[in-house]
């Protein structure tokens, strides 16, 4: 799992946006953060897929430049990360 945001219903804004990648271990039933992989910008509302070669492809989404001054911006970038 990559990125994501918490939506604050009081202020109607997204906050706590993440740039981290997480992996779920189905045997241990627990999440762990992939320390060696992260995105340049915190991102949410994107599409992501992983193929049989261990590549994670992430397309588009919304980035947040600063948690203090929200400046959400839609992007159309395509990223590829290698997990192996």
C-alpha positions as CSV (number, residue, x, y, z in Angstrom):
1,X,0.0,0.0,0.0
2,X,1.3,3.5,-0.8
3,X,0.4,6.9,0.5
4,X,-3.0,8.0,1.5
5,X,-4.7,10.8,3.4
6,X,-6.9,11.2,6.4
7,X,-10.0,13.4,5.6
8,X,-10.9,15.8,8.4
9,X,-14.7,16.1,8.4
10,X,-14.6,19.2,10.6
11,X,-12.4,21.3,8.3
12,X,-13.3,19.4,5.1
13,X,-9.6,19.0,4.2
14,X,-7.2,16.1,3.7
15,X,-4.3,15.9,6.1
16,X,-1.7,13.5,7.4
17,X,-0.7,12.6,3.8
18,X,1.9,9.9,3.5
19,X,4.8,9.1,1.1
20,X,5.6,5.7,2.5
21,X,5.2,2.2,1.1
22,X,3.7,-0.5,3.3
23,X,3.7,-4.3,2.9
24,X,1.2,-6.7,4.4
25,X,2.5,-10.1,5.6
26,X,-0.3,-12.6,5.2
27,X,1.3,-15.2,7.4
28,X,1.9,-12.9,10.3
29,X,-1.2,-10.7,9.6
30,X,0.8,-7.5,10.1
31,X,1.9,-4.4,8.2
32,X,5.5,-3.2,7.9
33,X,6.9,-0.1,6.3
34,X,9.4,-0.6,3.4
35,X,12.2,1.6,4.8
36,X,14.2,1.7,1.5
37,X,11.3,2.9,-0.6
38,X,9.4,6.2,-0.5
39,X,8.0,8.7,-2.9
40,X,9.4,12.2,-3.6
41,X,6.0,13.8,-2.6
42,X,3.3,12.7,-0.2
43,X,0.5,11.4,-2.4
44,X,-3.2,10.3,-2.2
45,X,-6.0,9.6,-4.6
46,X,-3.7,7.8,-7.0
47,X,-3.7,4.4,-8.7
48,X,-1.1,1.7,-7.9
49,X,-0.4,-1.8,-9.1
50,X,2.4,-4.4,-8.7
51,X,3.5,-6.9,-11.3
52,X,5.1,-10.3,-11.1
53,X,8.6,-8.7,-11.5
54,X,8.1,-6.9,-8.2
55,X,7.7,-3.5,-9.8
56,X,5.2,-1.1,-8.2
57,X,3.7,1.3,-10.7
58,X,2.0,4.5,-9.3
59,X,0.1,6.9,-11.5
60,X,-1.3,10.3,-10.8
61,X,-2.9,11.4,-7.6
62,X,-2.9,14.5,-5.5
63,X,0.2,15.8,-3.8
64,X,0.4,18.0,-0.7
65,X,3.5,20.3,-0.5
66,X,3.2,21.2,3.1
67,X,1.2,19.9,6.1
68,X,1.1,23.4,7.6
69,X,-0.1,25.1,4.4
70,X,-2.2,22.7,2.4
71,X,-1.7,23.2,-1.3
72,X,-3.2,20.1,-2.9
73,X,-2.3,19.7,-6.6
74,X,-3.4,17.0,-9.0
75,X,-0.5,15.3,-10.9
76,X,-0.3,12.9,-13.8
77,X,3.2,11.5,-13.1
78,X,4.0,7.8,-13.6
79,X,6.5,6.2,-11.1
80,X,8.0,2.8,-11.1
81,X,9.7,1.3,-8.1
82,X,11.6,-2.0,-7.8
83,X,10.9,-4.1,-4.6
84,X,13.4,-6.9,-5.3
